[in-house]
Amino acid sequence: MRFRWLSIIIMLIVIFPTLLHAQEETPESERTAESERPFLIYHAVEVLFPQALQLEIALDRPLFELESAALTLIIAGQQMDERQLDLEADAFVVFPYSALRYIWDFTTETVPPLFSVVRYTWEVVALDGTRVEVEGSFTFQDERLIWSRKGSGRVRMALGALTPPPPGIQAIVLEAHARLEAVTGQERAYNWLVYDSIVQPGCAQDENGLPFAFNRRGDGGVPCDPVLALQVYNAQGYTVLRRPPDLAWDDALIEYMVRDFYAQAWSVSRPPQWFIDGFAQFFQVTPKQDNYVIGRSAVISGDAFDAAAMSSALPDDAELRARWRAQSAGMIRYLIAQIGLDGVYRLAATRDPFERAYELAIGIPSEGAALEWARWILTSAAPSAYGVTPYQPPTPTPRPTLTPSQTWTVTYTPSITLTPTPTLTPSQTRIPSVTPTPTPDLPTSTPTVTPRPPGSLPTVTPIPPPSVAQALSDPSVQSAVLIVLMIILLALVIAAWRLGKT
């Protein structure tokens, strides 16, 4: 009996290491799972706007195991020519897996419509016959910005920014549009593509100043054709604008509309810059209450601008620019106090030379407007005039009166030097030309990466729970099991020995 127990124990001691070693081998089920791992790792696309597409695909095979790779685009429902990749030339990773990158260039005939959905298909074949076909889609747009499209009817807009613009812009702009149509008796339709101030529309420029289309990271791309950008914008009738950094989205669009509604009249009457800017500000739906404070403080401190400065372009310096704009807005308020809203509307719409029309309406030359405003803003009538908006019911038109001052004189500080800067000139052409030169800004707050298209990220494969075989393959688990079994075997030997003695 004792020898039988000893034989069993010795057999277990011999067999157990063999079984344990067998657990270290890859079981048949795991080998199958290994061979069935997805052939595709990921696929992605990036728009190098407006010039090209950058498409990538990564595969769970080294490059030398691939036989072919082909790419097809479907634009506006029409399939483009299939492109066969040169595996050696188009691979940027070759081992232990492979990754291919292909740049699909556009021409003026093949470039997709802006904001259209483009579909693509990859077909890759391995030498062992394994084949992968994957489809994807994306929206053709300038991926340097996040785009939101708003509006319908006669006012439509696509706004591009690093962060989405605040809600309510459409309603504000529509209110101003309706009021301008009512005041002028004209009808206008707009289809805007508005870039934030930090991005130049169309082609960017490389370090040598040449047109270039960069990728999202800014570390690569392709040369860019400005004519192609023009084609993209013109195809859908967009007016391309760029928001100035010191204007909110709604203010910028409203001021653009004012200049456009009065462009024909102003091209003939040629009003001074202060009138154009101040009148455009007047139609802002959310007027700036601090214009009165800024203007009055400038007069008291002797920092108000004289007539020559107010007739020139806006200053480059941000602080001076804000004060200049506050004064131009205030000078319009002064005119409203003198000749009423209807009088100011008639003055804005006149086709006569502005200097003559101004003098007939006010009674003094326009060169004295800055001085008269400086005197008027210190009176008790000024605060209420700053509260007038074009969106309130009409009030009686006052008779022109002058209130000269005999004891107070405005002095101007000669130390302020104003450098004229380019300003936006309204154009009747709805689509401005896109050239390598900077796109004109909207009429004169602070600007602040782009989500990848659906399907561009690798698909996450769920990790199955570990099997018994996988657990036993861990050396620490093996050691623990050996110790436990040795203890059991030792106990069996002792038990067998005791049984033999009895």
KASUL-V525372 format. One line per field, one symbol per residue. ss: DSSP state (2 for helix, 1 for strand, 0 for the rest). phi: phi as a letter, one per 40 degrees, with the letter a starting at -180 (. if undefined). psi: psi as a letter, one per 30 degrees, with the letter a starting at -180 (. if undefined). Layout:
ss=???
phi=???
psi=???
This chain:
ss=0222222222222222222222220002222222200001111111110001111111100022211111111110011000110022221110000111111110000000000011111111110000111111111000000111111100111111100000002222222222222222000001111110000000011000001111000000111002222222220000111100000022222222222220222222200022222222220000000222222222222000002222000000022222222222222222222222222222222000022222222200022222222222000002222000000000000000000000000000000000000000000000000000000000000000000000000000000000022222002222222222222222222222222220
phi=.ccccccccccccccddcccccccccccccccccccddcccaaaabcccccabbbbabbcacdcccbaabbbbbbfgbccccbcccdccccbbbacbbbbbbcbcbbccbccccgccbbbbbbbbcccgcbbbbbaaaccacccbcbbbbgagcbbabbbacbdcccgcdccccccccccccccgbbbbbbcbbccccbccgccbcccgcdabccccgbaibdbbdccccccccdbgcccbbccccbcdccccccccdcccbdccccccfcccccccccccdcccbcccccccccccccccgbcccccccccccccccccccccccccccccccccccbgccccccccccbcdcdccccccbhbccccccccccccccccccdcccccbcbbdcbdccccbbbcbcbbbcbbccccbbbdbcbcbdbcccbcccbccccdccdc.bcc.bcccdgcbccccdccccccccccccdccdcccccccccccccccccccccccc
psi=eeeeeeeeeeeeeeeeeeeeeeffkjleeeeeeefgkkekelklkkjikgelkjklkkkhkleffkelklkkkjkhfkklkkkkkjeeegkfkfkflkkkkkjjkllfffklkkglkkklkkjkklfgfkkkkkllllkjljgflkkkklllbfjkkjkklekklllfeeeeeeeeeeeeeeefglkkkkikjkklffkklbkakafggkkkjlaefgglalkkjfeeeeeeeefghkjklkkkfgkleeeeeeeeeeeeegeeeffefilleeeeeeeeefgkeiljffeeeeeeeeeefgglkaeeeffalklekeeeeeeeeeeeeeeeeeeefegleeeeeeeefkflkeeeeeeeeefllffgeeeeeeeefflffeeeeffklfglkklkklkklkilkffkkkkkjffjkkjklklkjkkfkfjlkjlflkkkllk.ekl.bkkllkgflkkkkkjlkkleeeeffkeeeeeeeeeeeeeeeeeeeeeeeeeee.
